[in-house]
Amino acid sequence: MSLNGDNSKDILVIGIGNPLRSDDGVGPYVADCIEAKGIKGVKVWITQQLLLENLERMLGFSRVILVDASVDGPPLDFRPIEKNTGHVVSSSHHLSAETFVSIARSIYHKEMNLQLCSIRGNCFEVGDKISPQVLACAKEAVELICREVIHA
């Protein structure tokens, strides 16, 4: 999917993770489920990890929702990324969502409306199956994100 053009009123859902590492594929799974619903104004992007090079394109959206597996924390967590919280994201990836908000503010002088949906994984071994407990949380996350998008 192309993320070029004026998306200033659109919402971007980014599914982060590796579908060949079992539960780490939950972010792309959730993003695929949301894309399949065909919600107007919602764009979906799937990536194995969040890269700083993508920040400028992300700033063109009214809201960005990151969906990622976590190694600890609650089974399902959906929260806005607040300014200067000092909270470290539980993630297997090197860049936190808070880092993106800080860089957007300091380099681009823009505020990001960024939310994080974390789903705690149980197995990150090589494999293409999401564990049943994580799959149940993923389905709940799809419903939660769709409610957030529809009532935005």
C-alpha positions in Angstrom: 0.0 0.0 0.0 1.2 3.5 -0.8 1.3 5.9 2.0 1.9 9.0 -0.2 -0.5 11.8 -0.8 -2.6 13.8 1.6 -3.7 11.5 4.5 -4.1 14.2 7.0 -7.6 13.0 8.0 -6.8 9.3 7.8 -5.8 7.0 10.6 -2.8 4.7 10.1 -2.7 1.3 11.8 0.8 -0.2 11.8 1.1 -3.9 12.6 4.7 -4.5 13.8 6.2 -7.9 14.1 7.6 -11.0 12.3 4.9 -13.5 11.3 7.6 -16.2 11.3 8.3 -15.8 15.0 5.1 -17.2 16.4 3.4 -14.6 18.7 5.6 -11.8 17.3 3.3 -12.0 14.3 0.3 -10.7 16.3 0.8 -7.1 15.2 0.6 -7.9 11.4 -2.4 -10.3 12.2 -4.4 -7.5 13.9 -3.5 -5.1 11.1 -4.7 -7.6 8.4 -7.9 -8.1 10.3 -8.6 -4.4 10.5 -7.7 -3.9 6.8 -10.2 -6.7 5.9 -13.0 -4.7 7.5 -12.5 -1.9 4.9 -13.1 1.0 7.2 -13.1 4.2 5.3 -10.2 6.5 6.3 -8.2 3.7 7.8 -4.9 2.8 6.2 -2.9 -0.2 7.2 0.8 -0.8 7.1 2.7 -3.9 8.1 6.4 -3.9 9.0 8.8 -6.1 10.9 10.0 -3.2 13.0 9.4 0.4 13.4 12.0 2.5 11.7 12.9 6.1 12.2 12.9 6.6 8.5 9.1 6.2 8.4 8.4 9.0 10.9 7.9 11.7 8.3 5.2 9.7 6.5 3.5 8.9 9.8 3.2 12.6 10.6 0.8 13.0 7.6 -1.9 11.1 9.5 -4.4 12.4 12.0 -3.7 9.4 14.3 -1.3 6.5 14.2 -2.1 3.2 16.1 0.9 0.9 16.6 0.0 -2.8 17.2 2.9 -4.9 18.6 3.7 -7.9 20.6 5.3 -7.3 24.0 7.3 -9.6 26.2 5.7 -8.6 29.4 2.9 -6.4 30.8 -0.8 -7.1 30.7 -2.3 -9.5 28.1 -3.8 -6.5 26.2 -2.9 -2.9 26.7 -4.2 0.0 24.6 -3.0 3.5 25.5 -2.1 6.9 24.1 1.6 7.7 24.1 1.8 10.7 26.4 4.4 13.4 26.2 7.4 13.0 28.5 6.1 10.0 30.4 9.4 8.4 30.7 7.6 5.1 30.3 9.6 2.5 28.4 7.6 0.3 26.0 7.8 -3.4 26.5 8.9 -4.4 23.1 11.4 -6.5 21.3 12.1 -3.6 19.1 14.7 -0.9 19.7 12.7 2.2 19.1 9.9 3.0 21.5 6.7 4.8 20.6 7.8 7.5 23.1 10.9 8.1 21.0 8.8 8.8 17.9 6.7 11.3 19.8 9.9 13.1 21.1 11.6 13.2 17.7 8.4 14.4 16.0 8.3 17.3 18.5 12.0 18.2 18.5 12.9 17.8 14.8 9.6 18.4 13.0 7.9 20.6 15.6 4.7 18.5 15.3 2.7 16.7 17.9 1.8 13.1 17.1 -1.5 11.5 18.0 0.1 8.1 18.6 -1.5 5.1 20.4 0.0 1.8 21.2 -1.8 -1.5 21.4 0.5 -4.1 23.0 -0.4 -7.8 23.2 1.7 -9.9 25.4 3.2 -12.9 23.6 4.0 -16.3 25.0 6.2 -17.8 22.3 8.7 -16.0 20.1 10.2 -19.2 18.6 10.4 -19.8 14.9 6.9 -20.7 13.7 4.0 -19.3 11.8 1.2 -19.9 14.4 0.0 -17.5 17.0 -0.7 -19.2 20.4 -4.4 -19.5 21.3 -4.2 -17.1 24.3 -2.6 -14.4 22.1 -5.0 -15.0 19.3 -7.9 -14.4 21.7 -6.3 -11.1 22.8 -5.7 -10.2 19.1 -9.4 -10.6 18.3 -10.3 -8.4 21.3 -7.7 -5.8 20.1 -9.3 -5.7 16.6 -12.7 -5.0 18.2 -11.2 -2.4 20.5 -9.3 -0.6 17.7 -12.3 -0.6 15.4 -14.5 0.9 18.2 -11.8 3.6 18.7 -11.6 4.3 15.0 -15.4 4.5 14.5 -15.9 6.8 17.5 -12.9 9.0 16.7 
